[in-house]
Amino acid sequence: METKRKALGKGLEQLFSNEVINFDNFERDIVDTAKKNDIVEISLDEIRSNPYQPRKTFNDESLQELADSIKEYGIVQPIIVKKSIKGYELIAGERRTKASKLAGLEKIPAIVKEFNDQEMMEIALIENIQREDLNPIDEAIAYDNIIKIGHLTQEEFAKKFGKSRSHVTNMLGLLKLPNATKRLVEENKLSMGHARALSKLNDENLIHELTDRILKESLSVRDVEKIIQNEKLPKKNALSRNLNDRNIHYTIYETIMREKIGTKVKIKNNKIEIPFDREKDLERILDILGIEIAGD
């Protein structure tokens, strides 16, 4: 593997090192060191996306602008692909490929390189992390996948990618949001700041209620943070669904009690509900609460 990576150029060697990486340098190195006969014209119909591509959405307007540029100036930089059983798989240049199809091209200049599945996954994730237009949910998924496949700690990941530890933690926290909330983030209907604040809550119902209020009342991120921190909002809007301080208190109390006794606790209608499976489990809970039963 080490010999293979060095043969592919310093860009790839640096890409997979423990140093802070830069995908643009990796791509530029492959292009700059390519010989004239390394660049070939391949049919767009033979190219498919990297199967490990985390990006799910592409900006249509941006793609059309790139397509218009390609019509006028052509492809400025070749894409990078690997040979597969059927045609080619993209390594770098997905937007150029899609825009070329929009521009009506049949072929595109490409450099063919060899990578294994593990490298294909890492390359796709690394590329997308460093692209500004990757939506926060796709970016969070990319973070999570790289940490898992690379067996990295959050601290190691942050250092490798030049991110702060708090930023990494906040991004990964987005993955705990309900699917409906994540879709709103993907569709740019909910900002990263709002999503980060909501991710601090454990109660899905509370997240849904607060999300509704954000959309209906145009709450700022600071407004949301005040609610979560149990501070009263300025009453400039009527509340269609009453999300008040007591709800927040109950959520906090439920979380604290769950952590203490190791089972889910529900506080509702001035009652505390603590479910248990069997008598032994009840005895365990009573013991944690310091309750002794006479005769035991």
Phi, psi and omega in degrees: 000317182297317180297317180299316182295318179295324180294334181276352176116159183295334180298313180291320179301318179289327182301321184260009179279181179269003180277168175296128188256161178219112185295324181298322177295320179299312181294317181296323180296318179296317181292314184294328182268357180286138176277165184303319181280358175281340182266119183237157176267123179236153182289135178298332180291342182269356186259133173234159182296154171303124183299345180259012181298119181279339183289125181257335184234144176234141181286116184298318182296317179295319178296320180294322177298318178293321178298318179297321179294320179295321177300323184275319187246349183083186179278116182285321182229130181295153175279169178240130183225169170235149179287136177235180181302318178240096177080228186223153174246137182289138172252316177212137177112031181297317180295319178298322180293312180296318181293326178296322176295318178297327181282354177087012178287153177255332181229162181215142177290138184213153172249127183264124178232161180254127177220147176273176185299320180298316180293322179300319179295312182296318180299313181299317182291317181296316179303313186288329177299327185263013176260125187297333186267012176284128183289155187304325181289315176299322179295318179297319178298319178298315177304310184299317181293317180295318178300320182288311184287334179266358182052047182260152168276165177299324179296316179295319179298313182301317180293317183297324185256007177067033179251160174279152180298321181294324178296316180298315180298317179296319180296313180296330179297334180297332182290346179273353180290154175301152182303321181297322179290319178298322179297323178295324177292316179299327182270008180061025177267346179226128184284163177301320180297316177298315182297320179297318179295316181296328183293348179282348181268147179262336185273115182298321179298320178294321178297315179297317180296315182290326176297317178301318181293321178301315183288318185282325186252002181054047179293141176281168177300319180297321177301315182296318180297325179294319179298313183295327179274008176069035174252143183286139176280149170300131186276064180267348178233142175288141181270118179284330175228122190283099175258092188252182184299327181297322177302315181295316178303312182301318179298317179297314181297318179300317180296314180298315181292323179297318180294327183284317186255355174075022176213154184293135181241139179237128176248117184203142178051045179060029177229149174250120180253123178237100181286152175215154186276316184209178185299321180299320179294322177296317179298321178298317181294316179298322179295317179297322180280356178074028180260122179255137178261126181300137179098348179283000000 
